[in-house]
C-alpha cells in the first residue's frame, strides 16, 4: 500500500500520531514479509540423497521428512512399520493434513485426534503467514476447507502453532497403543522438517519399538523377491590337445 493511500486512511480514521505511526509500521512489515515470501523457494517435492541417508541410519528411531505443505516425502523402515496403513513406499508422498481430515482411519491411528487436528491446522496457518505466495499451500487449505467441516472450523479460529516437541499416542496393528515423544527438527536451507519419535529408556514403548523393528525386518526379508539359484561355475579352461 502506497504512502498517500496510508495518509488518506489515517485521516479517514482520525488516527492520532501514535496510531498513524503504528499503521505505517504494520504496512512496512507486511511489505517486507511479502518480498521475503516471493524470494523463498517453493516447498521441495523430494529429499536429497544425503538426507535420505540420515533417515536410513536412524535404525532405532521412527522418523520421516516432510515439507511445509505437510507432504511426507521420505521415511525410514521403522517409521513405515509404525505408520502401517498410513505410509506406503509405492505411494509417496503422503499429505499428513489430508490424511488427518479426509481419511476416517486417522481417528483410529491418532489416539488424541483432536489435539493432532489442532496442531496440523496451527502449523499450516503459520506457514501460510510465512509464505503467502505458495499457491500449492493455498490450494491445499482451500481443498480442506471445502471438504472438511472439522478443518474449516479450526481454520476460522486463526490459531497459530509452532511445534517442536510433543507426546504422541498412536495405535499400531502390530504392537497396539504406543506413546512416544515426537520432535520436529528443521533442516536449514532445505525447507524441510525431520520428525523423529523416541521412547523413554526402559519403557514399554521402547520394548514395543524393538518388537516393531524385529517385525519390520522379518517382513522385509519375507517379501523380498527370491534370488534365482546360480549354476555352479564349470571349468572352462580349454583342454590342451595332443601333439
C-alpha positions in Angstrom: 0.0 0.0 0.0 1.4 3.4 -1.0 2.2 6.2 1.4 -0.5 8.6 0.0 -3.1 5.8 0.5 -1.9 5.3 4.0 -2.1 9.0 4.7 -5.7 9.1 3.4 -6.6 6.1 5.6 -5.1 7.7 8.6 -7.1 10.9 8.1 -10.3 9.0 7.4 -9.9 7.0 10.6 -8.8 10.2 12.5 -5.7 8.4 13.9 -3.5 10.3 16.4 0.3 10.4 15.9 1.0 7.2 17.7 -1.8 5.3 15.8 -0.6 6.7 12.5 3.0 5.6 13.2 1.7 2.1 14.1 -0.3 1.9 10.8 2.8 2.8 8.8 4.9 0.3 10.8 2.4 -2.5 10.0 2.4 -1.6 6.3 6.2 -1.7 6.1 6.3 -5.0 7.9 3.7 -6.5 5.6 5.6 -5.4 2.5 8.9 -6.9 3.9 7.2 -10.2 4.5 5.7 -10.3 1.0 9.1 -9.6 -0.6 10.7 -12.3 1.6 8.0 -14.8 0.7 8.4 -14.2 -3.0 12.1 -14.8 -2.7 11.5 -18.1 -0.8 11.8 -21.3 -2.7 8.7 -23.4 -3.1 8.2 -26.4 -0.9 10.5 -29.2 -2.1 8.9 -32.3 -3.5 11.8 -34.7 -2.6 14.7 -35.1 -0.3 18.4 -35.1 -1.3 20.2 -38.4 -1.1 22.3 -37.3 1.8 19.1 -36.5 3.8 17.7 -39.9 2.8 20.9 -41.5 4.2 20.4 -39.8 7.5 16.9 -41.3 7.7 18.2 -44.7 6.8 20.9 -44.5 9.5 18.3 -43.8 12.2 17.6 -47.5 12.7 16.2 -47.4 16.2 14.1 -44.3 15.8 11.0 -44.0 13.6 11.5 -40.8 11.5 10.2 -39.1 8.4 10.8 -35.9 6.5 8.1 -33.5 5.4 7.9 -30.2 3.6 6.0 -27.1 4.6 2.8 -28.3 3.0 3.0 -31.4 5.3 3.8 -33.8 2.4 5.7 -36.7 4.0 8.4 -37.2 1.4 10.5 -40.0 2.9 10.6 -42.2 5.9 12.9 -44.9 7.4 12.0 -48.6 7.8 10.8 -48.3 11.4 8.6 -45.3 10.5 6.9 -47.3 7.7 6.3 -50.0 10.3 4.9 -47.6 12.9 2.7 -45.9 10.2 1.4 -49.2 8.9 -1.7 -48.4 6.9 -0.8 -44.8 6.6 2.5 -44.7 4.6 3.1 -46.9 1.5 6.5 -47.0 -0.1 4.9 -47.1 -3.5 2.5 -44.2 -2.9 4.7 -41.4 -1.7 4.4 -38.6 -0.9 1.5 -38.7 1.5 0.0 -35.5 2.7 -0.5 -35.6 6.5 -3.2 -32.9 6.6 -5.3 -34.7 4.0 -4.9 -38.0 5.9 -6.0 -36.4 9.2 -9.0 -34.6 7.9 -10.1 -36.7 4.9 -9.4 -40.3 5.9 -11.7 -41.7 8.6 -8.9 -44.1 9.6 -6.9 -41.3 11.1 -9.1 -41.2 14.2 -8.1 -44.8 15.0 -4.5 -44.2 14.3 -4.0 -40.9 16.2 -5.5 -41.7 19.7 -5.5 -37.9 20.5 -7.0 -36.9 17.2 -8.5 -33.6 18.3 -5.1 -32.4 19.5 -3.4 -33.6 16.3 -6.0 -31.9 14.2 -5.4 -28.6 16.1 -1.7 -28.9 15.6 -2.0 -29.6 11.9 -4.2 -26.6 11.3 -2.0 -24.3 13.5 1.1 -25.4 11.6 -0.5 -24.7 8.2 -1.8 -21.4 9.4 1.7 -20.4 10.5 3.2 -21.5 7.2 0.6 -19.5 5.2 1.7 -16.4 7.1 5.3 -17.0 6.3 4.8 -17.9 2.7 1.5 -16.3 1.4 2.5 -16.7 -2.3 2.8 -20.6 -2.1 0.0 -21.5 -4.4 0.2 -25.2 -3.6 -0.2 -24.4 0.0 -3.2 -22.1 -0.6 -4.8 -24.8 -2.8 -4.4 -27.3 0.0 -6.0 -25.1 2.5 -8.9 -24.3 0.1 -9.4 -28.0 -0.6 -9.5 -28.9 3.1 -11.9 -26.0 4.0 -14.2 -27.2 1.3 -14.1 -30.9 2.0 -13.8 -30.9 5.8 -16.0 -29.1 8.3 -13.6 -30.0 11.1 -10.8 -28.3 9.2 -12.8 -25.2 8.2 -14.0 -24.7 11.8 -10.4 -24.8 13.1 -9.1 -22.7 10.3 -11.6 -20.0 11.2 -10.1 -19.7 14.7 -6.9 -18.3 13.3 -4.7 -20.2 15.8 -1.0 -20.5 15.0 1.2 -23.1 16.5 5.0 -23.8 16.4 5.6 -27.4 17.0 8.9 -28.5 18.5 8.1 -31.5 20.7 5.1 -33.3 22.0 3.9 -36.6 23.4 2.1 -38.7 20.7 -0.2 -41.7 21.3 -0.6 -43.9 18.2 -2.3 -47.2 17.5 -0.3 -49.7 15.6 -1.8 -53.1 14.4 1.3 -55.0 15.5 2.2 -53.6 18.9 -1.1 -51.9 19.9 -1.3 -48.5 21.5 2.1 -46.8 21.9 3.1 -43.5 23.4 6.2 -41.7 22.0 7.9 -38.3 22.1 7.8 -36.6 18.7 10.5 -34.0 18.0 10.5 -31.6 15.0 14.0 -30.8 13.7 14.2 -28.2 10.9 16.8 -28.7 8.2 18.2 -25.3 7.5 18.3 -24.3 3.8 16.2 -27.3 2.8 12.7 -26.1 3.6 12.1 -29.5 5.2 11.4 -30.8 8.7 12.6 -34.1 10.2 10.1 -35.7 12.6 11.6 -38.3 14.9 9.9 -40.4 17.5 11.7 -41.6 20.6 10.8 -43.8 23.6 12.0 -43.5 27.2 14.7 -45.9 28.2 13.3 -49.0 29.9 9.7 -48.0 29.0 7.0 -50.2 27.5 7.2 -48.1 24.4 10.9 -48.9 24.0 10.1 -52.6 24.1 7.3 -52.0 21.6 9.7 -50.3 19.2 12.1 -53.1 19.5 9.4 -55.6 18.7 8.2 -53.5 15.8 11.8 -53.3 14.4 12.1 -57.1 14.6 8.7 -57.5 12.8 9.7 -55.0 10.1 12.9 -56.8 9.4 11.1 -60.1 9.1 8.5 -58.6 6.8 11.1 -57.1 4.5 13.0 -60.4 4.4 9.9 -62.5 3.6 8.6 -60.0 1.0 12.0 -59.7 -0.8 12.0 -61.5 -4.2 13.8 -64.8 -4.2 17.1 -64.7 -5.9 17.4 -67.3 -8.7 19.9 -70.0 -7.9 23.1 -69.5 -9.9 24.6 -72.6 -11.6 27.9 -73.8 -10.3 30.8 -72.5 -12.2 32.3 -75.1 -14.5 35.9 -75.4 -15.5 36.0 -73.6 -18.9 39.7 -73.9 -19.4 40.2 -75.4 -22.8 41.7 -78.9 -22.9 45.1 -78.9 -24.5 45.1 -81.2 -27.5 47.8 -83.9 -28.1 50.5 -83.2 -30.4 
